[in-house]
Every structure is written in structure tokens, then in C-alpha cells.
Amino acid sequence: VKRPWECKVFGTACTPETPIGSCMVSSEGACAAYYNFGRLSKIAERSTSNAHQ
């Protein structure tokens, strides 16, 4: 099973506005949820790690 970020079209050709797969069509789908909320946690994680350096 691939994770959303392992898909070569995730976040580029496949977004909630231009879905390619079913997991991006629904706002409750794994890809759409990660696209909308997962990116925020990665940004916060980077900010936190940079602050500790």
C-alpha cells in the first residue's frame, strides 16, 4: 500500500481541485486529508526542528 506522498502525481497533477483517484475526490479520502492537513504538520515539524538548532 502506497502512502499519499509516495504517489508520483500526489500534490502535483492530483489535488482536491483536480483529483485523479478516488481517495482525492472525497474530502474524507486519505490523499485529500493528507493534502489538506498533513502538509501543515510537516511545516510545523520543520519550524520546530529549526528552532532547536
HELIX and SHEET records of a PDB file:
HELIX    1   1 PRO A    4  GLU A    6  5                                   3    
HELIX    2   2 SER A   22  VAL A   25  1                                   4    
HELIX    3   3 ALA A   30  ALA A   33  1                                   4    
HELIX    4   4 TYR A   34  GLY A   38  3                                   5    
HELIX    5   5 ARG A   39  ALA A   51  1                                  13    
END                                                                             
